[in-house]
Amino acid sequence: MQQQQNMQQQTMQQPPAIISTKDQLYLTDMLSWNLLVMKKAHFFASQCQTPEIKAELEKVGQMHNMHYQKVLSHLQTIGQANTQLQ
């Protein structure tokens, strides 16, 4: 019991360089969700007549684009690190 509590208190300083299959599936879903919302926000902004709403939709699309790019850059960093290890 105490060993289990000690393990729960330890935190990782850096994420592991290996991605499990479950992690990969989740990351794929996350990228897909962000891409879909980005496309929908862009479409709805192009259809919107109210400037304030259009601006907000564009901001939403940009935010999801930033999230998409950030996840992608993390994955590329991991891929480069794995390539260097081989």
MODELLER restraints for C-alpha pairs under 7 A, 6 or more apart:
rsr = mdl.restraints
at = mdl.atoms
rsr.add(forms.Gaussian(group=physical.xy_distance, feature=features.Distance(at['CA:17:A'], at['CA:78:A']), mean=6.10, stdev=0.5))
rsr.add(forms.Gaussian(group=physical.xy_distance, feature=features.Distance(at['CA:31:A'], at['CA:68:A']), mean=5.75, stdev=0.5))
rsr.add(forms.Gaussian(group=physical.xy_distance, feature=features.Distance(at['CA:34:A'], at['CA:64:A']), mean=5.30, stdev=0.5))
rsr.add(forms.Gaussian(group=physical.xy_distance, feature=features.Distance(at['CA:34:A'], at['CA:65:A']), mean=6.93, stdev=0.5))
rsr.add(forms.Gaussian(group=physical.xy_distance, feature=features.Distance(at['CA:34:A'], at['CA:68:A']), mean=5.87, stdev=0.5))
rsr.add(forms.Gaussian(group=physical.xy_distance, feature=features.Distance(at['CA:35:A'], at['CA:68:A']), mean=6.86, stdev=0.5))
rsr.add(forms.Gaussian(group=physical.xy_distance, feature=features.Distance(at['CA:37:A'], at['CA:61:A']), mean=6.88, stdev=0.5))
rsr.add(forms.Gaussian(group=physical.xy_distance, feature=features.Distance(at['CA:37:A'], at['CA:64:A']), mean=6.90, stdev=0.5))
rsr.add(forms.Gaussian(group=physical.xy_distance, feature=features.Distance(at['CA:38:A'], at['CA:61:A']), mean=4.37, stdev=0.5))
rsr.add(forms.Gaussian(group=physical.xy_distance, feature=features.Distance(at['CA:38:A'], at['CA:64:A']), mean=5.61, stdev=0.5))
rsr.add(forms.Gaussian(group=physical.xy_distance, feature=features.Distance(at['CA:38:A'], at['CA:65:A']), mean=6.19, stdev=0.5))
rsr.add(forms.Gaussian(group=physical.xy_distance, feature=features.Distance(at['CA:41:A'], at['CA:57:A']), mean=5.38, stdev=0.5))
rsr.add(forms.Gaussian(group=physical.xy_distance, feature=features.Distance(at['CA:41:A'], at['CA:58:A']), mean=6.49, stdev=0.5))
rsr.add(forms.Gaussian(group=physical.xy_distance, feature=features.Distance(at['CA:41:A'], at['CA:60:A']), mean=6.55, stdev=0.5))
rsr.add(forms.Gaussian(group=physical.xy_distance, feature=features.Distance(at['CA:41:A'], at['CA:61:A']), mean=5.17, stdev=0.5))
rsr.add(forms.Gaussian(group=physical.xy_distance, feature=features.Distance(at['CA:42:A'], at['CA:58:A']), mean=6.32, stdev=0.5))
rsr.add(forms.Gaussian(group=physical.xy_distance, feature=features.Distance(at['CA:42:A'], at['CA:61:A']), mean=6.12, stdev=0.5))
rsr.add(forms.Gaussian(group=physical.xy_distance, feature=features.Distance(at['CA:45:A'], at['CA:54:A']), mean=4.72, stdev=0.5))
rsr.add(forms.Gaussian(group=physical.xy_distance, feature=features.Distance(at['CA:45:A'], at['CA:57:A']), mean=5.48, stdev=0.5))
rsr.add(forms.Gaussian(group=physical.xy_distance, feature=features.Distance(at['CA:45:A'], at['CA:58:A']), mean=6.21, stdev=0.5))
rsr.add(forms.Gaussian(group=physical.xy_distance, feature=features.Distance(at['CA:48:A'], at['CA:54:A']), mean=5.69, stdev=0.5))
